[in-house]
């Protein structure tokens, strides 16, 4: 067993949670599930596989995960972040089992390659493989950004990292209706971060400025820089065209078109529509923005 703990945040993940937990059981028995009061069999399944489950009311991903880092009794040197619909492929399990115990003390974080599946098929193109994400770090050396969307783990400044060669997988099997509902909620959360850059109702967390976040840092720069200066609506179309043609998303066939259109255009356009609607309804008043976010989107900022 590795000197490793795994943290999984859940809400109604009965379809995927067993696959997730079983993919790390060969590596560790220190599996912690922080559940947001699931109404399905998520908790029962997790406990049956030996996970330690606690329940906590949900605010946002960043708040929930940082609470886990600050409060869970990790008995290990390393901690890993997983979502309920993710799992480790066998080659990555073997690679971690071999390499993690022998990493030098100055290595504080480990990046993993992510394969994204949509409608049961791997999205190989359009800039979606590999997604290189910091998912393992030494306990006490990392925190999660204080954001409502697109939050990443950030290490202490100057921390050395490595990247594993093999893959983990993001494969949500709940169907398109769930996917649309999830991204509708994501769009509201991302609208909060966009509006906050203009109206400053909470302190922005620019942690990537002090940390070499690799691929994620570059994507953040592109989104907060070049993308944010394009007109609302137009930028979603340009982003879709960039991914589908210039990043060869069309090579994934019909499924690739659907994914890039929905995730690259529809989702980004939905965010812009929400930002535009909130600004019109609020007249630019910070207090009215907060009220609209609470009443229309279920997001409490205070």
C-alpha positions as protocol buffer text, in pm:
chain_id: "A"
residue {
  index: 1
  type: UNK
  ca { x: 0 y: 0 z: 0 }
}
residue {
  index: 2
  type: UNK
  ca { x: 116 y: 352 z: -77 }
}
residue {
  index: 3
  type: UNK
  ca { x: 161 y: 629 z: 180 }
}
residue {
  index: 4
  type: UNK
  ca { x: -136 y: 803 z: 20 }
}
residue {
  index: 5
  type: UNK
  ca { x: -483 y: 933 z: 108 }
}
residue {
  index: 6
  type: UNK
  ca { x: -758 y: 996 z: -148 }
}
residue {
  index: 7
  type: UNK
  ca { x: -1030 y: 1261 z: -116 }
}
residue {
  index: 8
  type: UNK
  ca { x: -1351 y: 1226 z: -320 }
}
residue {
  index: 9
  type: UNK
  ca { x: -1638 y: 1479 z: -311 }
}
residue {
  index: 10
  type: UNK
  ca { x: -1975 y: 1326 z: -391 }
}
residue {
  index: 11
  type: UNK
  ca { x: -2341 y: 1404 z: -454 }
}
residue {
  index: 12
  type: UNK
  ca { x: -2559 y: 1125 z: -592 }
}
residue {
  index: 13
  type: UNK
  ca { x: -2274 y: 930 z: -754 }
}
residue {
  index: 14
  type: UNK
  ca { x: -2413 y: 577 z: -714 }
}
residue {
  index: 15
  type: UNK
  ca { x: -2355 y: 499 z: -1082 }
}
residue {
  index: 16
  type: UNK
  ca { x: -1981 y: 576 z: -1081 }
}
residue {
  index: 17
  type: UNK
  ca { x: -1851 y: 578 z: -722 }
}
residue {
  index: 18
  type: UNK
  ca { x: -1767 y: 206 z: -703 }
}
residue {
  index: 19
  type: UNK
  ca { x: -1554 y: 229 z: -1018 }
}
residue {
  index: 20
  type: UNK
  ca { x: -1375 y: 532 z: -874 }
}
residue {
  index: 21
  type: UNK
  ca { x: -1297 y: 378 z: -535 }
}
residue {
  index: 22
  type: UNK
  ca { x: -1203 y: 37 z: -677 }
}
residue {
  index: 23
  type: UNK
  ca { x: -942 y: 204 z: -901 }
}
residue {
  index: 24
  type: UNK
  ca { x: -748 y: 330 z: -597 }
}
residue {
  index: 25
  type: UNK
  ca { x: -803 y: 36 z: -360 }
}
residue {
  index: 26
  type: UNK
  ca { x: -493 y: -144 z: -495 }
}
residue {
  index: 27
  type: UNK
  ca { x: -290 y: 161 z: -386 }
}
residue {
  index: 28
  type: UNK
  ca { x: -437 y: 266 z: -51 }
}
residue {
  index: 29
  type: UNK
  ca { x: -708 y: 200 z: 204 }
}
residue {
  index: 30
  type: UNK
  ca { x: -710 y: 567 z: 316 }
}
residue {
  index: 31
  type: UNK
  ca { x: -1009 y: 679 z: 111 }
}
residue {
  index: 32
  type: UNK
  ca { x: -1216 y: 973 z: 236 }
}
residue {
  index: 33
  type: UNK
  ca { x: -1554 y: 1062 z: 85 }
}
residue {
  index: 34
  type: UNK
  ca { x: -1706 y: 1401 z: 166 }
}
residue {
  index: 35
  type: UNK
  ca { x: -2070 y: 1368 z: 69 }
}
residue {
  index: 36
  type: UNK
  ca { x: -2316 y: 1656 z: 20 }
}
residue {
  index: 37
  type: UNK
  ca { x: -2617 y: 1461 z: 153 }
}
residue {
  index: 38
  type: UNK
  ca { x: -2674 y: 1226 z: -140 }
}
residue {
  index: 39
  type: UNK
  ca { x: -3024 y: 1086 z: -171 }
}
residue {
  index: 40
  type: UNK
  ca { x: -2919 y: 772 z: -359 }
}
residue {
  index: 41
  type: UNK
  ca { x: -2694 y: 479 z: -262 }
}
residue {
  index: 42
  type: UNK
  ca { x: -2364 y: 671 z: -289 }
}
residue {
  index: 43
  type: UNK
  ca { x: -2282 y: 660 z: 82 }
}
residue {
  index: 44
  type: UNK
  ca { x: -2378 y: 294 z: 124 }
}
residue {
  index: 45
  type: UNK
  ca { x: -2163 y: 191 z: -173 }
}
residue {
  index: 46
  type: UNK
  ca { x: -1865 y: 396 z: -55 }
}
residue {
  index: 47
  type: UNK
  ca { x: -1884 y: 256 z: 297 }
}
residue {
  index: 48
  type: UNK
  ca { x: -1920 y: -100 z: 166 }
}
residue {
  index: 49
  type: UNK
  ca { x: -1586 y: -54 z: -12 }
}
residue {
  index: 50
  type: UNK
  ca { x: -1417 y: 69 z: 304 }
}
residue {
  index: 51
  type: UNK
  ca { x: -1421 y: 443 z: 244 }
}
residue {
  index: 52
  type: UNK
  ca { x: -1450 y: 678 z: 541 }
}
residue {
  index: 53
  type: UNK
  ca { x: -1757 y: 894 z: 476 }
}
residue {
  index: 54
  type: UNK
  ca { x: -1853 y: 1226 z: 629 }
}
residue {
  index: 55
  type: UNK
  ca { x: -2136 y: 1459 z: 528 }
}
residue {
  index: 56
  type: UNK
  ca { x: -2116 y: 1836 z: 488 }
}
residue {
  index: 57
  type: UNK
  ca { x: -2346 y: 2096 z: 333 }
}
residue {
  index: 58
  type: UNK
  ca { x: -2232 y: 2213 z: -12 }
}
residue {
  index: 59
  type: UNK
  ca { x: -2135 y: 2573 z: -93 }
}
residue {
  index: 60
  type: UNK
  ca { x: -1899 y: 2524 z: -385 }
}
residue {
  index: 61
  type: UNK
  ca { x: -1625 y: 2283 z: -485 }
}
residue {
  index: 62
  type: UNK
  ca { x: -1342 y: 2502 z: -357 }
}
residue {
  index: 63
  type: UNK
  ca { x: -1500 y: 2550 z: -16 }
}
residue {
  index: 64
  type: UNK
  ca { x: -1582 y: 2180 z: 22 }
}
residue {
  index: 65
  type: UNK
  ca { x: -1240 y: 2055 z: -82 }
}
residue {
  index: 66
  type: UNK
  ca { x: -1044 y: 2302 z: 127 }
}
residue {
  index: 67
  type: UNK
  ca { x: -1253 y: 2200 z: 427 }
}
residue {
  index: 68
  type: UNK
  ca { x: -1149 y: 1842 z: 358 }
}
residue {
  index: 69
  type: UNK
  ca { x: -781 y: 1939 z: 342 }
}
residue {
  index: 70
  type: UNK
  ca { x: -808 y: 2135 z: 667 }
}
residue {
  index: 71
  type: UNK
  ca { x: -1014 y: 1886 z: 869 }
}
residue {
  index: 72
  type: UNK
  ca { x: -972 y: 1526 z: 755 }
}
residue {
  index: 73
  type: UNK
  ca { x: -721 y: 1317 z: 956 }
}
residue {
  index: 74
  type: UNK
  ca { x: -487 y: 1210 z: 676 }
}
residue {
  index: 75
  type: UNK
  ca { x: -251 y: 937 z: 805 }
}
residue {
  index: 76
  type: UNK
  ca { x: -25 y: 975 z: 502 }
}
residue {
  index: 77
  type: UNK
  ca { x: 247 y: 1181 z: 335 }
}
residue {
  index: 78
  type: UNK
  ca { x: 62 y: 1223 z: 6 }
}
residue {
  index: 79
  type: UNK
  ca { x: -298 y: 1318 z: -78 }
}
residue {
  index: 80
  type: UNK
  ca { x: -486 y: 1271 z: -406 }
}
residue {
  index: 81
  type: UNK
  ca { x: -789 y: 1455 z: -543 }
}
residue {
  index: 82
  type: UNK
  ca { x: -1051 y: 1252 z: -734 }
}
residue {
  index: 83
  type: UNK
  ca { x: -1408 y: 1314 z: -845 }
}
residue {
  index: 84
  type: UNK
  ca { x: -1672 y: 1044 z: -826 }
}
residue {
  index: 85
  type: UNK
  ca { x: -1689 y: 1001 z: -1205 }
}
residue {
  index: 86
  type: UNK
  ca { x: -1311 y: 965 z: -1240 }
}
residue {
  index: 87
  type: UNK
  ca { x: -1089 y: 659 z: -1210 }
}
residue {
  index: 88
  type: UNK
  ca { x: -728 y: 548 z: -1261 }
}
residue {
  index: 89
  type: UNK
  ca { x: -642 y: 317 z: -1547 }
}
residue {
  index: 90
  type: UNK
  ca { x: -438 y: 7 z: -1463 }
}
residue {
  index: 91
  type: UNK
  ca { x: -110 y: 138 z: -1616 }
}
residue {
  index: 92
  type: UNK
  ca { x: -132 y: 451 z: -1398 }
}
residue {
  index: 93
  type: UNK
  ca { x: -201 y: 239 z: -1090 }
}
residue {
  index: 94
  type: UNK
  ca { x: 117 y: 42 z: -1165 }
}
residue {
  index: 95
  type: UNK
  ca { x: 319 y: 356 z: -1235 }
}
residue {
  index: 96
  type: UNK
  ca { x: 215 y: 521 z: -909 }
}
residue {
  index: 97
  type: UNK
  ca { x: 286 y: 204 z: -712 }
}
residue {
  index: 98
  type: UNK
  ca { x: 637 y: 198 z: -856 }
}
residue {
  index: 99
  type: UNK
  ca { x: 733 y: 565 z: -864 }
}
residue {
  index: 100
  type: UNK
  ca { x: 555 y: 743 z: -578 }
}
residue {
  index: 101
  type: UNK
  ca { x: 747 y: 575 z: -291 }
}
residue {
  index: 102
  type: UNK
  ca { x: 1084 y: 664 z: -449 }
}
residue {
  index: 103
  type: UNK
  ca { x: 1023 y: 1032 z: -526 }
}
residue {
  index: 104
  type: UNK
  ca { x: 1288 y: 1260 z: -373 }
}
residue {
  index: 105
  type: UNK
  ca { x: 1185 y: 1483 z: -83 }
}
residue {
  index: 106
  type: UNK
  ca { x: 1202 y: 1800 z: -293 }
}
residue {
  index: 107
  type: UNK
  ca { x: 919 y: 1678 z: -519 }
}
residue {
  index: 108
  type: UNK
  ca { x: 598 y: 1816 z: -369 }
}
residue {
  index: 109
  type: UNK
  ca { x: 342 y: 1754 z: -642 }
}
residue {
  index: 110
  type: UNK
  ca { x: 249 y: 1505 z: -914 }
}
residue {
  index: 111
  type: UNK
  ca { x: 68 y: 1590 z: -1238 }
}
residue {
  index: 112
  type: UNK
  ca { x: -153 y: 1325 z: -1401 }
}
residue {
  index: 113
  type: UNK
  ca { x: -280 y: 1297 z: -1759 }
}
residue {
  index: 114
  type: UNK
  ca { x: -659 y: 1305 z: -1791 }
}
residue {
  index: 115
  type: UNK
  ca { x: -859 y: 1133 z: -2066 }
}
residue {
  index: 116
  type: UNK
  ca { x: -1207 y: 1287 z: -2108 }
}
residue {
  index: 117
  type: UNK
  ca { x: -1494 y: 1068 z: -2227 }
}
residue {
  index: 118
  type: UNK
  ca { x: -1821 y: 1200 z: -2370 }
}
residue {
  index: 119
  type: UNK
  ca { x: -2117 y: 976 z: -2453 }
}
residue {
  index: 120
  type: UNK
  ca { x: -1897 y: 677 z: -2377 }
}
residue {
  index: 121
  type: UNK
  ca { x: -1619 y: 773 z: -2619 }
}
residue {
  index: 122
  type: UNK
  ca { x: -1275 y: 919 z: -2564 }
}
residue {
  index: 123
  type: UNK
  ca { x: -1229 y: 1279 z: -2682 }
}
residue {
  index: 124
  type: UNK
  ca { x: -879 y: 1258 z: -2828 }
}
residue {
  index: 125
  type: UNK
  ca { x: -861 y: 1592 z: -3010 }
}
residue {
  index: 126
  type: UNK
  ca { x: -972 y: 1953 z: -2982 }
}
residue {
  index: 127
  type: UNK
  ca { x: -710 y: 2022 z: -2715 }
}
residue {
  index: 128
  type: UNK
  ca { x: -868 y: 1780 z: -2467 }
}
residue {
  index: 129
  type: UNK
  ca { x: -592 y: 1522 z: -2451 }
}
residue {
  index: 130
  type: UNK
  ca { x: -393 y: 1516 z: -2251 }
}
residue {
  index: 131
  type: UNK
  ca { x: -536 y: 1739 z: -1981 }
}
residue {
  index: 132
  type: UNK
  ca { x: -243 y: 1763 z: -1741 }
}
residue {
  index: 133
  type: UNK
  ca { x: -367 y: 1829 z: -1388 }
}
residue {
  index: 134
  type: UNK
  ca { x: -203 y: 1845 z: -1046 }
}
residue {
  index: 135
  type: UNK
  ca { x: -385 y: 1570 z: -858 }
}
residue {
  index: 136
  type: UNK
  ca { x: -132 y: 1440 z: -600 }
}
residue {
  index: 137
  type: UNK
  ca { x: 71 y: 1647 z: -356 }
}
residue {
  index: 138
  type: UNK
  ca { x: 244 y: 1621 z: -20 }
}
residue {
  index: 139
  type: UNK
  ca { x: 12 y: 1689 z: 273 }
}
residue {
  index: 140
  type: UNK
  ca { x: 51 y: 2050 z: 386 }
}
residue {
  index: 141
  type: UNK
  ca { x: 205 y: 2174 z: 61 }
}
residue {
  index: 142
  type: UNK
  ca { x: -107 y: 2240 z: -144 }
}
residue {
  index: 143
  type: UNK
  ca { x: -440 y: 2418 z: -128 }
}
residue {
  index: 144
  type: UNK
  ca { x: -729 y: 2471 z: -367 }
}
residue {
  index: 145
  type: UNK
  ca { x: -795 y: 2809 z: -524 }
}
residue {
  index: 146
  type: UNK
  ca { x: -1081 y: 3016 z: -380 }
}
residue {
  index: 147
  type: UNK
  ca { x: -1295 y: 3033 z: -693 }
}
residue {
  index: 148
  type: UNK
  ca { x: -1648 y: 2938 z: -791 }
}
residue {
  index: 149
  type: UNK
  ca { x: -1534 y: 2759 z: -1108 }
}
residue {
  index: 150
  type: UNK
  ca { x: -1220 y: 2622 z: -1271 }
}
residue {
  index: 151
  type: UNK
  ca { x: -1051 y: 2575 z: -935 }
}
residue {
  index: 152
  type: UNK
  ca { x: -710 y: 2408 z: -926 }
}
residue {
  index: 153
  type: UNK
  ca { x: -473 y: 2278 z: -662 }
}
residue {
  index: 154
  type: UNK
  ca { x: -186 y: 2521 z: -607 }
}
residue {
  index: 155
  type: UNK
  ca { x: 142 y: 2427 z: -440 }
}
residue {
  index: 156
  type: UNK
  ca { x: 362 y: 2645 z: -225 }
}
residue {
  index: 157
  type: UNK
  ca { x: 584 y: 2872 z: -434 }
}
residue {
  index: 158
  type: UNK
  ca { x: 898 y: 2702 z: -560 }
}
residue {
  index: 159
  type: UNK
  ca { x: 768 y: 2346 z: -516 }
}
residue {
  index: 160
  type: UNK
  ca { x: 912 y: 2090 z: -757 }
}
residue {
  index: 161
  type: UNK
  ca { x: 674 y: 1863 z: -950 }
}
residue {
  index: 162
  type: UNK
  ca { x: 681 y: 1565 z: -1186 }
}
residue {
  index: 163
  type: UNK
  ca { x: 431 y: 1427 z: -1440 }
}
residue {
  index: 164
  type: UNK
  ca { x: 329 y: 1062 z: -1464 }
}
residue {
  index: 165
  type: UNK
  ca { x: 314 y: 904 z: -1809 }
}
residue {
  index: 166
  type: UNK
  ca { x: -12 y: 709 z: -1786 }
}
residue {
  index: 167
  type: UNK
  ca { x: -375 y: 813 z: -1761 }
}
residue {
  index: 168
  type: UNK
  ca { x: -670 y: 874 z: -1538 }
}
residue {
  index: 169
  type: UNK
  ca { x: -1018 y: 902 z: -1688 }
}
residue {
  index: 170
  type: UNK
  ca { x: -1312 y: 1142 z: -1657 }
}
residue {
  index: 171
  type: UNK
  ca { x: -1619 y: 945 z: -1769 }
}
residue {
  index: 172
  type: UNK
  ca { x: -1961 y: 1049 z: -1642 }
}
residue {
  index: 173
  type: UNK
  ca { x: -2220 y: 786 z: -1734 }
}
residue {
  index: 174
  type: UNK
  ca { x: -2536 y: 970 z: -1623 }
}
residue {
  index: 175
  type: UNK
  ca { x: -2645 y: 1076 z: -1972 }
}
residue {
  index: 176
  type: UNK
  ca { x: -2694 y: 1398 z: -2166 }
}
residue {
  index: 177
  type: UNK
  ca { x: -2974 y: 1541 z: -1949 }
}
residue {
  index: 178
  type: UNK
  ca { x: -2748 y: 1525 z: -1645 }
}
residue {
  index: 179
  type: UNK
  ca { x: -2459 y: 1670 z: -1846 }
}
residue {
  index: 180
  type: UNK
  ca { x: -2673 y: 1967 z: -1956 }
}
residue {
  index: 181
  type: UNK
  ca { x: -2797 y: 2028 z: -1602 }
}
residue {
  index: 182
  type: UNK
  ca { x: -2446 y: 2009 z: -1462 }
}
residue {
  index: 183
  type: UNK
  ca { x: -2310 y: 2255 z: -1717 }
}
residue {
  index: 184
  type: UNK
  ca { x: -2603 y: 2488 z: -1656 }
}
residue {
  index: 185
  type: UNK
  ca { x: -2493 y: 2500 z: -1292 }
}
residue {
  index: 186
  type: UNK
  ca { x: -2130 y: 2538 z: -1398 }
}
residue {
  index: 187
  type: UNK
  ca { x: -2228 y: 2835 z: -1616 }
}
residue {
  index: 188
  type: UNK
  ca { x: -2382 y: 3014 z: -1317 }
}
residue {
  index: 189
  type: UNK
  ca { x: -2068 y: 2952 z: -1113 }
}
residue {
  index: 190
  type: UNK
  ca { x: -1840 y: 3073 z: -1390 }
}
residue {
  index: 191
  type: UNK
  ca { x: -2058 y: 3383 z: -1430 }
}
residue {
  index: 192
  type: UNK
  ca { x: -1978 y: 3463 z: -1066 }
}
residue {
  index: 193
  type: UNK
  ca { x: -1604 y: 3465 z: -1136 }
}
residue {
  index: 194
  type: UNK
  ca { x: -1650 y: 3679 z: -1450 }
}
residue {
  index: 195
  type: UNK
  ca { x: -1871 y: 3932 z: -1271 }
}
residue {
  index: 196
  type: UNK
  ca { x: -1634 y: 3942 z: -978 }
}
residue {
  index: 197
  type: UNK
  ca { x: -1350 y: 4058 z: -1203 }
}
residue {
  index: 198
  type: UNK
  ca { x: -1561 y: 4361 z: -1291 }
}
residue {
  index: 199
  type: UNK
  ca { x: -1743 y: 4433 z: -964 }
}
residue {
  index: 200
  type: UNK
  ca { x: -1504 y: 4286 z: -702 }
}
residue {
  index: 201
  type: UNK
  ca { x: -1756 y: 4151 z: -452 }
}
residue {
  index: 202
  type: UNK
  ca { x: -1492 y: 3915 z: -312 }
}
residue {
  index: 203
  type: UNK
  ca { x: -1113 y: 3901 z: -333 }
}
residue {
  index: 204
  type: UNK
  ca { x: -998 y: 3727 z: -649 }
}
residue {
  index: 205
  type: UNK
  ca { x: -761 y: 3435 z: -595 }
}
residue {
  index: 206
  type: UNK
  ca { x: -475 y: 3477 z: -843 }
}
residue {
  index: 207
  type: UNK
  ca { x: -274 y: 3189 z: -697 }
}
residue {
  index: 208
  type: UNK
  ca { x: -150 y: 3077 z: -1039 }
}
residue {
  index: 209
  type: UNK
  ca { x: 52 y: 3399 z: -1059 }
}
residue {
  index: 210
  type: UNK
  ca { x: 285 y: 3257 z: -794 }
}
residue {
  index: 211
  type: UNK
  ca { x: 282 y: 2894 z: -909 }
}
residue {
  index: 212
  type: UNK
  ca { x: 396 y: 2723 z: -1226 }
}
residue {
  index: 213
  type: UNK
  ca { x: 66 y: 2552 z: -1291 }
}
residue {
  index: 214
  type: UNK
  ca { x: 173 y: 2413 z: -1629 }
}
residue {
  index: 215
  type: UNK
  ca { x: -105 y: 2359 z: -1883 }
}
residue {
  index: 216
  type: UNK
  ca { x: -377 y: 2481 z: -1646 }
}
residue {
  index: 217
  type: UNK
  ca { x: -190 y: 2808 z: -1587 }
}
residue {
  index: 218
  type: UNK
  ca { x: -166 y: 2871 z: -1962 }
}
residue {
  index: 219
  type: UNK
  ca { x: -537 y: 2801 z: -2010 }
}
residue {
  index: 220
  type: UNK
  ca { x: -621 y: 3039 z: -1726 }
}
residue {
  index: 221
  type: UNK
  ca { x: -408 y: 3309 z: -1891 }
}
residue {
  index: 222
  type: UNK
  ca { x: -584 y: 3257 z: -2224 }
}
residue {
  index: 223
  type: UNK
  ca { x: -931 y: 3266 z: -2067 }
}
residue {
  index: 224
  type: UNK
  ca { x: -875 y: 3563 z: -1836 }
}
residue {
  index: 225
  type: UNK
  ca { x: -669 y: 3745 z: -2099 }
}
residue {
  index: 226
  type: UNK
  ca { x: -742 y: 3707 z: -2468 }
}
residue {
  index: 227
  type: UNK
  ca { x: -1082 y: 3536 z: -2435 }
}
residue {
  index: 228
  type: UNK
  ca { x: -1221 y: 3785 z: -2184 }
}
residue {
  index: 229
  type: UNK
  ca { x: -1157 y: 4079 z: -2417 }
}
residue {
  index: 230
  type: UNK
  ca { x: -1366 y: 3936 z: -2702 }
}
residue {
  index: 231
  type: UNK
  ca { x: -1731 y: 4048 z: -2734 }
}
residue {
  index: 232
  type: UNK
  ca { x: -1992 y: 3840 z: -2550 }
}
residue {
  index: 233
  type: UNK
  ca { x: -2130 y: 3567 z: -2774 }
}
residue {
  index: 234
  type: UNK
  ca { x: -1870 y: 3615 z: -3047 }
}
residue {
  index: 235
  type: UNK
  ca { x: -1600 y: 3465 z: -2828 }
}
residue {
  index: 236
  type: UNK
  ca { x: -1797 y: 3143 z: -2781 }
}
residue {
  index: 237
  type: UNK
  ca { x: -1820 y: 3097 z: -3159 }
}
residue {
  index: 238
  type: UNK
  ca { x: -1449 y: 3173 z: -3207 }
}
residue {
  index: 239
  type: UNK
  ca { x: -1359 y: 2929 z: -2932 }
}
residue {
  index: 240
  type: UNK
  ca { x: -1565 y: 2653 z: -3091 }
}
residue {
  index: 241
  type: UNK
  ca { x: -1406 y: 2714 z: -3433 }
}
residue {
  index: 242
  type: UNK
  ca { x: -1060 y: 2713 z: -3278 }
}
residue {
  index: 243
  type: UNK
  ca { x: -1118 y: 2381 z: -3103 }
}
residue {
  index: 244
  type: UNK
  ca { x: -1306 y: 2208 z: -3382 }
}
residue {
  index: 245
  type: UNK
  ca { x: -1087 y: 2309 z: -3676 }
}
residue {
  index: 246
  type: UNK
  ca { x: -748 y: 2437 z: -3555 }
}
residue {
  index: 247
  type: UNK
  ca { x: -719 y: 2182 z: -3271 }
}
residue {
  index: 248
  type: UNK
  ca { x: -860 y: 1907 z: -3496 }
}
residue {
  index: 249
  type: UNK
  ca { x: -1172 y: 1832 z: -3293 }
}
residue {
  index: 250
  type: UNK
  ca { x: -1341 y: 1711 z: -3613 }
}
residue {
  index: 251
  type: UNK
  ca { x: -1116 y: 1402 z: -3605 }
}
residue {
  index: 252
  type: UNK
  ca { x: -1335 y: 1264 z: -3325 }
}
residue {
  index: 253
  type: UNK
  ca { x: -1622 y: 1230 z: -3571 }
}
residue {
  index: 254
  type: UNK
  ca { x: -1989 y: 1290 z: -3489 }
}
residue {
  index: 255
  type: UNK
  ca { x: -1928 y: 1254 z: -3116 }
}
residue {
  index: 256
  type: UNK
  ca { x: -1648 y: 1508 z: -3141 }
}
residue {
  index: 257
  type: UNK
  ca { x: -1876 y: 1759 z: -3311 }
}
residue {
  index: 258
  type: UNK
  ca { x: -2145 y: 1719 z: -3047 }
}
residue {
  index: 259
  type: UNK
  ca { x: -1894 y: 1753 z: -2763 }
}
residue {
  index: 260
  type: UNK
  ca { x: -1712 y: 2054 z: -2907 }
}
residue {
  index: 261
  type: UNK
  ca { x: -2038 y: 2227 z: -2999 }
}
residue {
  index: 262
  type: UNK
  ca { x: -2196 y: 2167 z: -2659 }
}
residue {
  index: 263
  type: UNK
  ca { x: -1888 y: 2222 z: -2440 }
}
residue {
  index: 264
  type: UNK
  ca { x: -1704 y: 2470 z: -2663 }
}
residue {
  index: 265
  type: UNK
  ca { x: -1994 y: 2683 z: -2794 }
}
residue {
  index: 266
  type: UNK
  ca { x: -2323 y: 2617 z: -2612 }
}
residue {
  index: 267
  type: UNK
  ca { x: -2169 y: 2618 z: -2264 }
}
residue {
  index: 268
  type: UNK
  ca { x: -1951 y: 2925 z: -2323 }
}
residue {
  index: 269
  type: UNK
  ca { x: -2244 y: 3109 z: -2486 }
}
residue {
  index: 270
  type: UNK
  ca { x: -2468 y: 3018 z: -2191 }
}
residue {
  index: 271
  type: UNK
  ca { x: -2216 y: 3177 z: -1954 }
}
residue {
  index: 272
  type: UNK
  ca { x: -2221 y: 3497 z: -2160 }
}
residue {
  index: 273
  type: UNK
  ca { x: -2602 y: 3501 z: -2163 }
}
residue {
  index: 274
  type: UNK
  ca { x: -2610 y: 3467 z: -1784 }
}
residue {
  index: 275
  type: UNK
  ca { x: -2353 y: 3743 z: -1733 }
}
residue {
  index: 276
  type: UNK
  ca { x: -2546 y: 3973 z: -1967 }
}
residue {
  index: 277
  type: UNK
  ca { x: -2879 y: 3896 z: -1800 }
}
residue {
  index: 278
  type: UNK
  ca { x: -2747 y: 3951 z: -1448 }
}
residue {
  index: 279
  type: UNK
  ca { x: -2589 y: 4284 z: -1541 }
}
residue {
  index: 280
  type: UNK
  ca { x: -2910 y: 4406 z: -1706 }
}
residue {
  index: 281
  type: UNK
  ca { x: -3130 y: 4300 z: -1415 }
}
residue {
  index: 282
  type: UNK
  ca { x: -2895 y: 4450 z: -1155 }
}
residue {
  index: 283
  type: UNK
  ca { x: -2807 y: 4774 z: -1328 }
}
residue {
  index: 284
  type: UNK
  ca { x: -2450 y: 4717 z: -1211 }
}
residue {
  index: 285
  type: UNK
  ca { x: -2545 y: 4725 z: -840 }
}
residue {
  index: 286
  type: UNK
  ca { x: -2328 y: 4482 z: -643 }
}
residue {
  index: 287
  type: UNK
  ca { x: -2603 y: 4421 z: -387 }
}
residue {
  index: 288
  type: UNK
  ca { x: -2855 y: 4346 z: -662 }
}
residue {
  index: 289
  type: UNK
  ca { x: -2607 y: 4111 z: -832 }
}
residue {
  index: 290
  type: UNK
  ca { x: -2574 y: 3919 z: -505 }
}
residue {
  index: 291
  type: UNK
  ca { x: -2952 y: 3907 z: -467 }
}
residue {
  index: 292
  type: UNK
  ca { x: -3002 y: 3781 z: -825 }
}
residue {
  index: 293
  type: UNK
  ca { x: -2734 y: 3514 z: -783 }
}
residue {
  index: 294
  type: UNK
  ca { x: -2908 y: 3390 z: -469 }
}
residue {
  index: 295
  type: UNK
  ca { x: -3266 y: 3404 z: -594 }
}
residue {
  index: 296
  type: UNK
  ca { x: -3217 y: 3296 z: -958 }
}
residue {
  index: 297
  type: UNK
  ca { x: -2908 y: 3075 z: -937 }
}
residue {
  index: 298
  type: UNK
  ca { x: -2901 y: 2948 z: -580 }
}
residue {
  index: 299
  type: UNK
  ca { x: -2556 y: 3098 z: -516 }
}
residue {
  index: 300
  type: UNK
  ca { x: -2495 y: 3267 z: -183 }
}
residue {
  index: 301
  type: UNK
  ca { x: -2180 y: 3480 z: -186 }
}
residue {
  index: 302
  type: UNK
  ca { x: -2185 y: 3597 z: 177 }
}
